[in-house]
């Protein structure tokens, strides 16, 4: 008798145009082979705040319609494992198996896919594990914080042929699709500059002081937590507040810049920056963190075969004052796309008076709305289970059903990883970072940037 996964594999072959003779299959198998009536069983890797507050609510908004179910949760911390089991049993209305680690999770041969919601530096590592066990994957961002992790995970996903979606959910937003279409149509003109900010005033951002007091090393698996990182002694802050500590996270670059820099790659068609410089520090929250609470990065983008063309991207973020909030502004000689306000406008474009002085014609964009206000989602820092995340989760689930690429595939994940690694390398060394296309390596001072 064929296993569930073998039936799904045959479904993929059929969808790819490989004919399977009906004479060799029992009639009871037809529906399962086509996949239309076959439930997709999902495992959760990491019962994190992001999983509980956003990913799981969005999954359960769509699971009945698309015939998905979560049947297991893996978490190496006993407390989170038990909390996840209880949460999922309440949401799903049935028993959920809790696993002490992913080795145990993948012994469940009924699993078809996983949602990865673990620590930043573990995402690529857990993706490799998942596709190695023939899972389709929804993986939170950032995808990878080192090029070694990024290259290995890219190779693993592409060789597996599995459906992969990284959690840069702007790629499933109507207004972002509208902006992409407008730029790609040529109506915007060449991008000349991009400005991005993400400002908050949150001393508790990424801190978990009460949990730090409560966690015990014997209740988790510290060695397994370290994954591909160097050996280190037990530290509950690094375990629970990993976003404050390199090399467990690049902090602002990985958590927030990733979302916005991904749109640059999408809209421009460029895979990564040419150069990156960065500066910042811990100016406000002197709480033992390593990662900056205020930071600015400037990138140069453009085709490698034409170093005289391109544009600049300026990104800044601070944790000490929320003025300015979140902003994504694209500029051309004809005007501006303000994605946060959902508008295309002639603001800043070449006026008739200024053009005439140089014997030119005015170059002004029309006033336009990118997409309906009903589909616009706030780009603020508190991105919970909102419509944008919901659309992104649904897109992944539909892609698993249809066996078509998701909105944010592995190539998008790899590209945003290069940008954040370049920014992190520039910040930590104080030097300009570049990218060696042949070696697929971030370079600083003529040498690869490594841990």
C-alpha positions in Angstrom: 0.0 0.0 0.0 1.3 3.4 -1.0 2.1 6.0 1.7 0.3 9.3 1.8 3.4 11.1 0.6 3.8 8.7 -2.3 0.2 9.6 -3.4 1.1 13.3 -3.2 4.3 12.7 -5.2 2.2 11.1 -7.9 -0.1 14.1 -7.8 2.9 16.3 -8.6 4.0 14.1 -11.5 0.5 14.4 -12.9 0.5 18.2 -12.5 3.9 18.3 -14.3 2.4 16.5 -17.3 3.6 13.0 -16.5 0.9 10.6 -17.4 0.0 7.9 -14.9 -2.0 5.0 -16.2 -5.3 4.7 -14.4 -5.2 0.9 -15.0 -2.4 0.7 -12.5 -4.3 2.4 -9.7 -7.3 1.5 -7.6 -10.4 3.7 -8.1 -10.2 4.8 -4.4 -6.9 6.5 -5.1 -8.1 8.9 -7.8 -9.1 11.8 -5.5 -5.9 11.6 -3.5 -3.7 11.5 -6.5 -5.3 14.6 -7.9 -5.0 16.3 -4.5 -8.3 18.0 -4.7 -9.8 16.2 -1.7 -6.5 15.4 0.1 -5.9 17.2 3.4 -2.4 18.8 3.7 -1.0 18.0 7.1 1.2 20.7 8.6 3.7 20.8 11.5 4.7 23.9 13.4 8.4 24.4 14.0 8.7 26.8 16.9 5.8 28.1 19.0 7.0 31.7 19.0 5.2 35.0 19.6 5.1 35.5 15.8 3.5 32.1 15.3 0.9 32.6 18.0 0.0 36.2 17.2 0.1 36.2 13.4 0.9 33.1 11.5 -1.4 30.7 13.2 -4.5 33.0 13.2 -3.9 33.5 9.5 -3.5 29.8 8.9 -6.8 29.1 10.6 -8.5 31.8 8.6 -7.9 29.7 5.5 -7.4 26.1 6.6 -10.9 24.8 6.3 -11.5 26.2 2.8 -8.2 24.9 1.5 -8.3 21.6 3.5 -5.2 22.1 5.6 -4.7 21.0 9.2 -1.9 21.3 11.8 -1.2 18.0 13.4 2.0 18.6 15.4 4.3 21.2 17.0 8.0 21.0 17.6 9.7 23.2 20.2 12.8 22.5 22.2 11.6 24.5 25.3 9.2 22.4 27.4 7.1 25.5 28.3 6.6 26.6 24.7 6.0 23.0 23.5 3.1 22.6 26.0 1.7 26.0 25.3 1.8 25.4 21.6 0.1 22.0 22.0 -2.7 23.6 24.1 -3.1 26.5 21.7 -3.3 24.3 18.6 -5.7 21.8 20.2 -8.1 24.6 21.0 -7.8 26.1 17.5 -8.0 22.8 15.7 -10.5 21.0 17.8 -8.5 17.8 18.0 -5.4 16.3 19.6 -2.0 17.7 18.7 1.2 15.8 19.0 4.0 17.7 20.7 7.6 16.9 19.7 10.8 17.7 21.7 12.7 18.4 18.5 12.5 18.3 14.7 14.1 14.9 14.5 11.1 13.5 16.3 8.7 15.7 14.3 9.8 14.4 11.0 9.3 10.8 12.1 5.6 11.5 11.5 5.1 10.3 8.0 1.7 12.0 7.7 3.3 15.4 7.5 3.3 17.3 4.2 4.5 20.8 5.1 5.8 22.9 8.0 5.6 26.5 9.2 9.0 27.6 10.5 8.8 30.3 13.2 12.0 29.9 15.1 14.9 32.3 16.0 16.3 34.5 13.1 19.6 32.7 12.7 17.8 29.3 12.6 15.5 29.9 9.6 17.8 28.7 6.9 19.0 25.8 9.0 15.4 24.6 9.7 14.5 25.1 6.1 17.3 22.7 5.1 16.0 20.2 7.6 12.4 20.6 6.3 13.1 20.2 2.6 15.5 17.4 3.4 12.5 15.6 4.9 10.4 16.4 1.8 8.3 19.2 3.3 6.8 22.3 1.7 7.9 25.3 3.8 6.5 28.6 5.0 9.5 30.2 6.7 9.6 33.5 8.7 12.1 36.1 7.7 14.9 36.9 7.8 15.9 33.9 5.8 19.7 33.8 6.5 22.1 35.9 8.5 25.3 34.4 6.9 26.1 33.7 3.3 27.1 30.1 4.2 23.6 29.5 5.6 22.0 31.3 2.6 23.9 29.3 0.0 23.3 26.0 1.6 19.6 26.7 2.0 19.1 28.0 -1.5 20.7 24.8 -2.9 18.6 22.6 -0.7 15.3 24.2 -1.6 16.0 24.4 -5.3 17.1 20.7 -5.5 14.1 19.6 -3.5 11.5 21.1 -5.8 9.3 21.8 -2.8 7.1 24.9 -2.4 8.8 27.6 -0.4 7.5 30.9 0.9 9.5 33.4 3.0 7.6 35.7 5.3 8.1 39.0 3.4 4.4 39.5 3.2 4.5 42.8 1.2 4.7 40.5 -1.8 1.1 39.5 -1.3 -0.2 43.1 -0.9 -2.4 44.7 -3.5 -0.8 48.1 -3.2 2.7 46.6 -3.6 1.6 44.7 -6.7 0.2 47.9 -8.1 3.5 49.7 -7.4 5.5 46.9 -9.0 3.3 46.9 -12.1 3.5 50.7 -12.5 7.3 50.7 -12.2 7.7 47.7 -14.5 5.5 49.3 -17.1 8.0 52.1 -17.5 5.5 54.8 -16.6 7.4 55.7 -13.5 10.7 56.1 -15.2 14.0 54.9 -13.8 14.2 54.7 -10.0 16.5 57.5 -8.9 16.3 57.1 -5.1 14.5 55.1 -2.4 14.0 56.3 1.2 12.9 53.9 3.9 12.4 54.4 7.7 11.0 52.3 10.5 10.9 54.2 13.8 9.5 53.2 17.2 9.9 54.2 20.8 9.7 50.9 22.5 12.2 50.0 25.3 10.6 46.6 25.5 11.0 45.8 21.9 12.5 42.3 21.6 13.0 42.0 25.3 11.4 39.3 27.5 12.6 40.1 31.1 10.0 38.0 32.9 10.6 35.0 30.7 14.3 35.3 31.1 13.8 35.0 34.9 11.7 31.8 34.4 13.4 29.7 31.8 15.8 27.0 33.0 18.5 25.3 30.9 17.3 21.8 31.9 13.9 22.6 30.3 15.3 23.2 26.8 18.0 22.0 24.5 20.7 24.7 24.3 23.0 22.8 22.1 20.3 22.2 19.5 19.2 25.9 19.8 22.7 27.0 18.7 22.2 25.1 15.4 24.9 26.3 13.0 26.3 28.9 15.4 29.6 28.4 17.3 29.5 26.7 20.7 28.5 29.1 23.5 27.6 28.8 27.2 24.0 28.9 28.3 22.5 32.4 28.3 18.7 32.8 28.7 18.9 36.3 27.2 20.4 35.0 24.0 17.8 32.3 23.9 14.7 34.5 24.5 16.0 37.9 23.4 18.1 36.7 20.5 17.3 39.7 18.3 19.4 41.9 20.6 22.5 39.7 20.1 24.8 39.1 17.1 25.4 36.4 15.8 21.9 35.2 16.7 20.3 38.1 14.8 21.4 41.2 12.9 18.6 43.0 14.8 17.0 45.9 12.9 18.5 44.8 9.5 17.1 41.3 9.7 13.9 42.0 11.4 12.7 45.2 9.8 14.9 46.3 6.8 14.3 42.9 5.3 10.7 43.7 4.5 11.4 47.0 2.9 14.6 46.1 1.0 12.8 43.1 -0.5 10.5 45.5 -2.4 13.5 47.1 -3.9 14.6 43.8 -5.4 11.1 43.1 -6.5 10.3 46.4 -8.2 13.8 46.9 -9.8 14.4 43.3 -10.8 17.9 43.6 -9.3 19.1 40.7 -7.1 21.2 42.6 -4.5 23.0 45.8 -3.8 26.3 46.7 -5.5 27.6 48.3 -2.3 26.5 49.0 1.3 27.8 51.3 4.0 26.3 51.6 7.5 26.6 53.4 10.8 24.8 53.3 14.2 25.0 52.4 17.8 23.4 51.8 21.1 22.4 55.3 22.0 19.3 54.9 24.2 18.8 51.5 25.6 21.9 50.5 27.6 20.6 47.1 28.6 23.4 44.8 27.6 22.4 44.3 24.0 24.9 44.0 21.2 22.8 45.0 18.2 22.2 48.7 17.6 19.1 50.6 18.7 19.7 53.2 16.1 21.1 52.5 12.6 21.4 53.9 9.1 22.4 52.1 5.9 23.0 53.4 2.4 23.0 51.0 -0.5 23.9 51.5 -4.2 21.9 49.4 -6.7 22.4 49.0 -10.4 23.3 46.5 -13.1 26.8 45.1 -12.7 27.6 45.6 -16.3 26.8 49.3 -16.1 28.5 50.8 -13.0 27.6 54.4 -14.1 23.8 53.7 -13.8 21.7 52.9 -10.8 20.2 54.5 -7.7 20.7 54.8 -4.0 18.6 53.3 -1.2 18.7 55.0 2.3 17.4 53.1 5.2 17.2 54.3 8.8 15.6 53.0 12.0 15.6 54.1 15.6 14.1 52.7 18.9 14.2 56.0 20.8 11.7 58.2 19.0 8.8 57.1 16.8 8.4 60.3 14.9 8.2 59.6 11.2 7.0 56.1 11.8 7.3 53.7 8.8 8.0 55.1 5.4 8.6 53.7 1.9 9.3 56.3 -0.8 10.3 55.7 -4.4 11.5 58.6 -6.4 12.0 59.2 -10.1 12.6 62.3 -12.2 8.9 62.4 -12.7 7.6 62.2 -9.2 7.1 59.9 -6.2 5.5 56.7 -5.1 4.5 56.9 -1.4 3.6 53.3 -0.6 2.6 54.1 3.0 0.0 56.6 1.7 -0.8 54.4 -1.2 -0.2 57.2 -3.7 1.6 58.0 -7.0 2.1 61.8 -7.4 4.1 64.3 -9.4 5.7 65.5 -6.1 9.3 66.5 -6.8 9.1 65.8 -10.5 10.6 67.9 -13.3 8.5 71.0 -13.7 8.0 73.0 -16.9 9.9 76.0 -15.6 12.9 73.9 -14.5 12.8 71.9 -17.7 12.8 74.9 -20.0 16.0 76.3 -18.5 17.7 73.2 -20.0 15.7 73.0 -23.2 13.7 70.1 -21.9 10.1 69.2 -21.4 8.3 68.7 -18.1 8.3 65.2 -16.7 5.5 64.9 -14.2 3.6 61.8 -13.1 -0.2 61.8 -12.7 -2.0 61.7 -9.3 -3.0 58.1 -8.7 -4.1 55.8 -6.0 -2.2 52.5 -6.0 -4.9 50.2 -4.8 -8.3 50.4 -2.9 -8.1 51.6 0.7 -9.8 48.4 1.7 -6.7 46.4 0.6 -4.2 48.7 2.1 -2.5 47.4 5.2 -0.6 49.4 7.8 3.2 49.1 7.5 3.7 50.0 11.1 6.0 48.1 13.4 3.3 46.0 15.1 2.5 43.7 12.2 0.3 41.1 13.7 -2.3 38.8 12.1 -3.3 41.5 9.6 -4.7 41.1 6.1 -1.3 41.3 4.5 0.0 38.4 6.5 -3.3 36.6 5.9 -2.9 37.0 2.1 0.6 35.8 2.3 -0.2 32.7 4.3 -3.1 32.0 1.9 -0.9 32.4 -1.1 1.5 29.7 0.3 -1.3 27.3 1.1 -2.8 27.8 -2.4 0.7 27.3 -3.9 1.0 24.0 -2.0 -2.3 23.0 -3.5 -1.5 24.2 -7.1 2.2 23.3 -7.1 3.0 26.8 -8.4 5.7 29.1 -7.1 4.6 31.3 -4.1 4.8 35.1 -4.1 8.0 35.2 -2.1 10.0 32.2 -3.4 13.5 31.1 -2.4 15.2 33.5 -4.8 13.5 36.4 -3.0 14.7 35.0 0.3 18.2 34.7 -0.9 18.3 38.2 -2.3 17.1 39.9 0.9 19.7 37.8 2.8 22.5 39.2 0.7 21.3 42.8 1.4 21.0 42.4 5.2 24.4 40.6 5.4 26.0 43.4 3.4 24.5 46.0 5.7 25.5 44.0 8.8 29.0 43.5 7.5 29.4 47.3 6.8 28.0 48.2 10.2 30.2 45.7 12.2 33.5 46.5 10.3 33.0 50.2 9.5 33.9 49.5 5.9 32.1 49.4 2.6 30.6 46.0 1.8 30.4 44.6 -1.7 29.2 41.4 -3.3 31.3 38.9 -5.2 29.0 37.5 -7.8 31.2 34.6 -8.8 31.9 33.5 -5.2 28.4 34.4 -4.0 30.1 36.1 -1.0 29.7 39.3 0.9 33.1 41.0 0.9 34.7 43.6 3.2 38.2 44.8 2.7 38.8 42.2 0.1 37.9 39.4 2.4 34.6 37.4 3.0 32.5 38.6 6.0 32.1 35.6 8.3 31.2 35.0 11.9 
